[in-house]
Amino acid sequence: MGKNFRHNRPRRERDDYTPVGDEKALATPLGSLGLSERTAELLSKGGVATARDLAARRMREMYRIQNIGKKQCFEVRDALVKLGLDYRPDDEEVALSREVRPARKVDARDRHGAGQDGRRDEKKRDGVHEKDSRREGKDNRREGKDNRKDAKTKQQRKERDPFAGMSLYEIVYGKREPAPVAEKPQREPLPEGAIVKFNRKGKWGYRDRKGNVVIQPDYDDAFEFSEDLACVERDGKLGYIDKKGEQVIDFKYDSATSFADGLASVTIGEKSGYIDKHGGEVLPLRFDVATPFEDGRAIVREDGRWGVLDRKTLEVLWR
């Protein structure tokens, strides 16, 4: 079945991380990064349009894109580095960069000595270190003395009031109060009239929010409804059904996406195009790559050129 289905799945929520780098470099389109044709195609199908989309991801998040492996991850990193960019750093790397400080630059005389002057400097440093050690010892003794004083004060306070510092729960039950248990978030109920897919014995169908079967499990694969139509698979081909389970568009496509902005991207063989909700070809199957519409735009590729397809005009702005 087609690989474009991955665009139809719910997107994970992104945080407010802002990629670091020159705005012009971040706006570089995918087709101008100098990537191999295969890598660019996989990234485009994964929803990547510009260098900003790559710089906003951690390297380990790249593996979530279908068929992206280690080789492609490093190919993308090399392309980003040429623009002065990089992947989003892991949280552990950020924390480490804050903790590790650059080491003091050591002069050659400090390592190998420089005659009498070097020895004199060394003695001077030793004297400073000795003073620092004595001062550190005093500080440690003073800190120990303060700690003993605090412990003695706490003991005296406890002797005067055995319940000092204890909560009401600890006084009554004689043990530490248990930590509050976080309540599990409740799922929001499905809206009225919504139906969801389910699997039974390897076949897919749909049921309503009460669990009643609306469409019998008769499909090899199925995807959620979008704009009142769902893309389903039968005998290795893809088509579309309505919420009554009636076939609206024939099962003849090798790859397809859910409807967005009234159009869906479909593929037969190696060529892709766009159809309307009646199955009519709004744009003929002439593209090598055609992504679903998002915010009124889609990414397409034809004869090695990448472009942005506008939903209103159905014209391509070629890069």
Buried (B, 14 or more C-beta within 10 A) or exposed (E): BBBBBBBBEEEEEEEEEEBEBEEEBBEBBBBBBEBEEEBBBBBBBBBBBBBBBBBBBEBEBBEEBEBBEEEBBEBBBEBBEEBEBBBBBEEEEEEEEEEEEEEEEEEEEBEEEBEEEBEEBBEEEEEEEEEEEEEEEEEEEEEEEEEEEEEEEEEEEEEEEEEEEBEEEEEEEEEEEEEEEEEEEEEEEEEEEEBEBBEEEEBBBBBBEEEEEEBEBBBBBBBBBBEEBBBBBBEEBBBBBBBEBEEBBEBEBBBBBBBBBEBBBBBBEEBBBBBEBEBEEEBEBEBBBBBBBBEEBBBBBBEEEBBBBBBEEEEBEEB
